[in-house]
C-alpha cells in the first residue's frame, strides 16, 4: 500500500504490465534473467505493442527472443532495438 501511495503522490500511474505494452513508445528492460523473464519480449508481447515501438535491453541476454525481435523489426512493428548484450 505504501508503494501505491508514493506513486500516486509523485503523479505516477501504477499499471499492470498488460496495460503498458500497447501504450509504450519505448520499452527498456531492467530485470534479471530468471526462468520467469527468459524470452520476456517475444512475438506475443511485441504484437501487443503499438507499431513503431523501440526496445532497449541493457540487462541480460535471453530476455528477448531474437528471432521474434527480428521479425518485428522487418515488419515495422518494432522501429528499432538497442541491445548491448546477447
C-alpha positions as CSV (number, residue, x, y, z in Angstrom):
1,X,0.0,0.0,0.0
2,X,2.8,2.4,0.8
3,X,4.3,1.8,-2.7
4,X,1.0,2.8,-4.4
5,X,0.6,5.8,-2.1
6,X,4.1,7.0,-3.0
7,X,3.5,6.5,-6.7
8,X,0.3,8.5,-6.5
9,X,1.9,11.3,-4.5
10,X,4.5,11.6,-7.2
11,X,1.9,11.6,-10.1
12,X,3.0,8.1,-11.2
13,X,0.2,5.9,-12.5
14,X,0.6,2.3,-11.4
15,X,-0.3,0.0,-14.3
16,X,-0.4,-3.7,-14.9
17,X,2.1,-4.9,-17.5
18,X,-0.7,-5.8,-19.9
19,X,-1.8,-2.2,-19.9
20,X,1.7,-0.9,-20.6
21,X,2.5,-2.9,-23.8
22,X,0.0,-1.0,-26.1
23,X,0.9,2.4,-24.6
24,X,4.7,2.4,-24.6
25,X,6.8,4.2,-27.2
26,X,10.0,2.7,-25.7
27,X,10.5,-0.4,-23.6
28,X,13.6,-0.7,-21.6
29,X,14.5,-3.9,-19.7
30,X,15.9,-3.8,-16.2
31,X,15.3,-7.3,-14.9
32,X,17.5,-10.3,-14.1
33,X,17.5,-13.4,-16.3
34,X,15.5,-16.0,-14.4
35,X,13.0,-18.6,-15.7
36,X,10.1,-16.1,-15.4
37,X,11.9,-13.5,-17.6
38,X,13.5,-15.7,-20.2
39,X,12.0,-14.7,-23.6
40,X,10.1,-11.9,-21.8
41,X,9.9,-9.9,-25.0
42,X,8.6,-12.2,-27.7
43,X,6.2,-12.5,-30.6
44,X,3.2,-12.3,-28.3
45,X,4.4,-9.3,-26.3
46,X,5.6,-7.4,-29.4
47,X,2.2,-7.9,-31.1
48,X,0.6,-6.1,-28.1
49,X,2.8,-3.1,-28.6
50,X,1.9,-0.1,-30.8
51,X,3.6,-0.1,-34.2
52,X,6.9,1.5,-34.1
53,X,7.8,0.6,-30.5
54,X,11.5,0.8,-29.7
55,X,13.2,-1.8,-27.4
56,X,16.3,-1.2,-25.2
57,X,18.0,-4.1,-23.4
58,X,21.0,-3.4,-21.3
59,X,20.0,-6.0,-18.7
60,X,20.7,-9.6,-19.8
61,X,20.8,-11.7,-22.9
62,X,17.9,-14.1,-23.1
63,X,15.2,-11.6,-22.1
64,X,14.3,-11.1,-25.8
65,X,13.5,-13.7,-28.3
66,X,15.9,-12.6,-31.0
67,X,14.1,-14.3,-33.9
68,X,10.8,-12.7,-32.8
69,X,12.5,-9.3,-32.5
70,X,14.0,-9.6,-36.0
71,X,10.5,-10.4,-37.4
72,X,9.1,-7.4,-35.6
73,X,11.9,-5.2,-37.0
74,X,11.4,-6.5,-40.5
75,X,7.7,-5.9,-40.4
76,X,7.9,-2.4,-38.8
77,X,6.1,-3.4,-35.7
78,X,9.3,-2.5,-33.9
79,X,11.1,0.6,-35.2
80,X,14.4,-0.1,-33.5
81,X,16.3,-2.0,-30.9
82,X,19.3,-1.2,-28.8
83,X,21.0,-4.3,-27.4
84,X,24.4,-4.3,-25.7
85,X,24.2,-7.9,-24.6
86,X,23.1,-11.2,-26.2
